[in-house]
Amino acid sequence: MKVSFPKNKINVLLLEGVHDDAVAAFNNEGYNVVYSPDSLNEDELCEKVKGVHVIGIRSKTKITKKVVAAADKLLAVGAFCIGTKQIDLEACKIKGIAVFNAPYSNTRSVVELAIGEIILLMRSTFVRSTELHQGIWKKTAAGSKEVRGKVLGIIGYGNIGKQLSVLAEAMGMRVIFYDQLEKLALGNAEKRPSMEAVFNEADVISLHVDDNPDNKDLIGAAEFAQMKDGVIFINLARGFVVDIAALVEAQNSGKVAGVAVDVYPTEPKSNDEPFQSDLSGQPNTILTPHIGGSTMEAQKHIGNFVPSNIISYINTGSCFDSVNLPPIKVGPQKNAHRFLLIHDNISGVMAEVTNILAKYNMNITGQSLKTDETVGYLITDVDQKYDDHILEELRGVKGKIKFRLLF
């Protein structure tokens, strides 16, 4: 029996120390896996990506347009994290490269960190602990408050924001939120019509917005001025959404009484580089090195979720969870050959494919087409033998970006 492509010739490059389960998943599938705990710069990656069919990264390795151009065999990119800002999604799409991420796998880890930091900051626990490390005994209730009965304001009510909402309410907090999109409120959470309405009311503000470039400097001096005096401010979302200088000024003025930050506008590229921030040394300020989703459980979930989607895409063509290709969900083909065609979104492609198959009296048993503003993805199953002339004509279809055959 023919095989579409020998699995031991499918090359997988996994970088940045992705979880061992990811390595095992690709190995168990029979792929040829190369693993590295390090990230690569653009020039290094341009060399390494040649001949690679799948690449897995986390947040430090950048899949740029130059890298995409150098990738001569690449079928899929796996982002073993939530965000995909480190990947040029459009460059991948116009070359027919599917990108997958893990939008849900580490949400619980981020939420638990936020809950812990809310309690630590409200109780001034971090300050008292720092004093003890310095030999200072300061037993006092001043500035120490319970979270029960306080108002939590969530900016961005997505997967993380919703989970935080539920856990905070279980602790007795009242939850309000703002999101640009219409979102169903969970529990007793209440949506507000604007960020300003949240800022005016909340005792604690936690950011959980996405990596949309429009969110750059979302929170600056004007926004801090709208907040209640003595507010607790938490950013576990994206580094570029907060004006750090404005945050420091708000701390120094007493507007902001406690801060927890896990993400920064500029972050070290490796653990060997020093960290610098104007937030360093600020009182009642918890700084963590972008570890919101870095738990053993989260990395294990991600290490299973992303490879599962990539393997399904390679084996069946299904890309329902891809972040850049039109989503199609199909199962394994049964007693059929499957033609996979990623193409420019122009009219007549499906008709041309159908006409080619009709010319050779091929019987189509299933066909799916999805398009977006740029590309289309057409999957066609046939139940008869074919000859190389059909493949030659299908590869010559107008607007073809990438063509694959599954036996």
Protein Blocks (a to p, Z undefined) as FASTA:
>chain_A
ZZfbdfklpccddehhiafklmmmmmmnopacdddfbdcdfklmmmmmgopabdcddfkp
ccdfklmmmmmkbfbdcddbfblmlpcfklmmmnopacdddfklmmmmmmmmmmmmmmmm
mnommmmmmmmmnopacddfehiacfehpacddehjafklmmmmmmmmmnopacddddfb
dcddehjbccdfbfklmmmmpmbdcddbdfbfklgokbcfklmmmpcehiacddfkbfkl
pcfklmmmmmmnomambdcdfbdfbdcfbfkbccddfkgopahiacdehillmcfklmmm
mmmmmmmmmmmmmmnopaklpckbccddddddehiacddddddddehklmmmmmmmmmno
pacfbdcddddfkbccdddddfbdcdfklmmmmmmpghiabdcddZZ
